[in-house]
């Protein structure tokens, strides 16, 4: 197990390095100019060139990349020239905010989706299954900005039950729901479809498996069969799907946070790309990549813990 | 009375200036409210000045937090470098300029109590208000004003105001006369100079001696009604009332009425509007028609309207074929149905333009008898094209436009309407950041958006004169440049009006750009917001705002 984790960590470092190079190169060819973003359109080309020079943006690409990456090695994430502020505290705070939103959405939707997936599997090909499967697929097809705007108009503007722009909630659980429920629904809509489908497929497979038949034949009550024999096996693929969805979440957060004016990492990413703020973009993408890898690693470890074949093969 | 005062009264008596125009021009020249009252009395007739703020209902209620929603600032909020909506609204709550431009384009004293020309429009003296303190308690001095103006005009600092001061004021031209007076020796005569040191030039906020880039965002800097407590980048800002604010209301009561202001930034204009409708914010101070449209049916929200000089130009490169032929440019101008544009793009919330920069909001705007209004006339357009050697129609260079509010839709309407005259237009769209990084000054055919200004020179000089740095159409006419210089130097209001008519005629006839409309500024406020002015929409003054009833 230790070797397994060490190997995965090593691979992750290489991936991170590659991601940082790719993001830096892409940000550099993004149309627009940092000096222009800072000074605005009323500045002359000479002013823009002067500022670019002051900021070192006229240096060759490898030199700028090296400055940034060597900074990361010493824990310095750099300073955003556009916001004139240190990158690390801002990214960490925004990230924390997003984590609260994502965790809230996950905490509500994962158990619910798995439960519905299992219900669908247990009623395979009958109406509860149809309802859950078709409903899930339809929800995946709805883009976040559509569900988000509908929710805002109905629940924030018409009914006035929720604020239309969400703050980071206070410690009170009532406030969690007030601030976070509306923005998490568009995320949950998409997640529900994927997770429920995987849970259903896994459960259907397990129900048909020989060990389930054996368990049933040896006279165990159905409830025990499902809990002890079916679920443990059917949840394996679901865990992988859930961990992959963390990647989706970052993309979904860009839309949802922008729509609900929630101060998370997604809206910060959106802003930074608009402003050609390479230092900020790099920090956000790398941090997201680290998180994505960690979540995959955790999923793999969980998977290994649940499945001896994986554990032993490594 | 000074000579200029007599002159104003004469102009009104002769019917060349209305009473409203007299007030506006007198404020620009630096006349105090009481002298303007004397002038109005001298003109005879009733002397009423119309208040533009929303009528207050019942007694004023103090306290409460006013919540303002606007676009996310592009960068750090710093008065010296800001240029975008979110930064302007944030900075103007805490910072003040020497004077303030009002909704009717008149100027009101702020940190300056009065100003005057010394000898000619090339020399100006501003008296600085005494007894004003900075948010940290130190007194405001003339040295602060001198330091700010030197900083803004210094090319090495590279402030965003450089273009506004270009050819007007250099660091050496700013000097302290005495403990109450600052003197500006301009590079050229400029009658409308006070606008340049008013909030019409949003970088002109007075900052303390020794100000360093980035200080403002840390809070506690300014003389204004509200003190910046905390600014969270890209998220919002918190202000508390300045207990020592110098400003007083009409009854001598302390200002501001509010206990504080909360600014919230929105990436998406739609979210901003929804927040206003749901009561999450109290004001969306500047909105596009597309966003405001839904608010007209909302019982909780009022939409304030103010005609402005905001417009779009459609520059055509006059130094390249086919637009080097005036007749081709005019043919395009005659193919445009301006009324349809005003209706289609702005639901009627705009005023028809006539291919010159003088919007009707300016007191000296030329009348239709001086410059006849252009209307859609396909026969005339075809005739002009034929005369220019394109009897079978013409395919012109691609129209390059930015992704910004109504602009892409405007481009499509131009494309449609031009077809009727046999002009084929292809469209190309770019993001704003690309468009305003060189493209707009080079491409042969484009649409450029221009914000409103209290005085017309900042809209004309950079865009139409030979030396203009934003002359997208590359139009050069020595006669035009001469007239513009005369306009800036001419103190006589009657002669100014004549010069304006000539400038407008030249613009209209040569048609270096189309100006089809001037957009009405729209501001959305919750019904319980009192004392907010309806404009200018790109500026905010919350010192007299108060909230009636529960802040729902």
HADDOCK unambig.tbl for C-alpha pairs under 7 A between the chains (distance, minus, plus):
assign (segid A and resid 31 and name CA) (segid B and resid 434 and name CA) 6.12 0.50 0.50
assign (segid A and resid 32 and name CA) (segid B and resid 433 and name CA) 5.39 0.50 0.50
assign (segid A and resid 32 and name CA) (segid B and resid 434 and name CA) 5.26 0.50 0.50
assign (segid A and resid 32 and name CA) (segid B and resid 437 and name CA) 6.83 0.50 0.50
assign (segid A and resid 36 and name CA) (segid B and resid 437 and name CA) 6.83 0.50 0.50
assign (segid A and resid 38 and name CA) (segid B and resid 75 and name CA) 6.05 0.50 0.50
assign (segid A and resid 39 and name CA) (segid B and resid 81 and name CA) 6.44 0.50 0.50
assign (segid A and resid 39 and name CA) (segid B and resid 160 and name CA) 6.41 0.50 0.50
assign (segid A and resid 40 and name CA) (segid B and resid 83 and name CA) 6.28 0.50 0.50
assign (segid A and resid 41 and name CA) (segid B and resid 436 and name CA) 5.64 0.50 0.50
assign (segid A and resid 42 and name CA) (segid B and resid 160 and name CA) 6.76 0.50 0.50
assign (segid A and resid 42 and name CA) (segid B and resid 163 and name CA) 6.74 0.50 0.50
assign (segid A and resid 43 and name CA) (segid B and resid 160 and name CA) 6.27 0.50 0.50
assign (segid A and resid 47 and name CA) (segid B and resid 158 and name CA) 6.41 0.50 0.50
assign (segid A and resid 82 and name CA) (segid B and resid 75 and name CA) 4.92 0.50 0.50
assign (segid A and resid 82 and name CA) (segid B and resid 76 and name CA) 6.39 0.50 0.50
assign (segid A and resid 83 and name CA) (segid B and resid 75 and name CA) 4.80 0.50 0.50
assign (segid A and resid 83 and name CA) (segid B and resid 76 and name CA) 4.37 0.50 0.50
assign (segid A and resid 84 and name CA) (segid B and resid 76 and name CA) 6.02 0.50 0.50
assign (segid A and resid 84 and name CA) (segid B and resid 214 and name CA) 6.95 0.50 0.50
assign (segid A and resid 156 and name CA) (segid B and resid 278 and name CA) 5.75 0.50 0.50
assign (segid A and resid 157 and name CA) (segid B and resid 274 and name CA) 6.62 0.50 0.50
assign (segid A and resid 157 and name CA) (segid B and resid 277 and name CA) 5.86 0.50 0.50
assign (segid A and resid 157 and name CA) (segid B and resid 278 and name CA) 4.36 0.50 0.50
assign (segid A and resid 160 and name CA) (segid B and resid 278 and name CA) 6.18 0.50 0.50
assign (segid A and resid 163 and name CA) (segid B and resid 280 and name CA) 6.28 0.50 0.50
assign (segid A and resid 164 and name CA) (segid B and resid 274 and name CA) 6.42 0.50 0.50
assign (segid A and resid 164 and name CA) (segid B and resid 275 and name CA) 5.19 0.50 0.50
assign (segid A and resid 164 and name CA) (segid B and resid 278 and name CA) 6.40 0.50 0.50
assign (segid A and resid 164 and name CA) (segid B and resid 280 and name CA) 6.46 0.50 0.50
assign (segid A and resid 165 and name CA) (segid B and resid 275 and name CA) 6.25 0.50 0.50
assign (segid A and resid 165 and name CA) (segid B and resid 280 and name CA) 6.91 0.50 0.50
assign (segid A and resid 258 and name CA) (segid B and resid 267 and name CA) 5.81 0.50 0.50
assign (segid A and resid 258 and name CA) (segid B and resid 268 and name CA) 6.39 0.50 0.50
assign (segid A and resid 259 and name CA) (segid B and resid 268 and name CA) 6.39 0.50 0.50
assign (segid A and resid 259 and name CA) (segid B and resid 271 and name CA) 5.70 0.50 0.50
assign (segid A and resid 260 and name CA) (segid B and resid 271 and name CA) 6.51 0.50 0.50
assign (segid A and resid 261 and name CA) (segid B and resid 266 and name CA) 5.72 0.50 0.50
assign (segid A and resid 261 and name CA) (segid B and resid 267 and name CA) 6.92 0.50 0.50
assign (segid A and resid 263 and name CA) (segid B and resid 235 and name CA) 6.22 0.50 0.50
assign (segid A and resid 275 and name CA) (segid B and resid 74 and name CA) 6.59 0.50 0.50
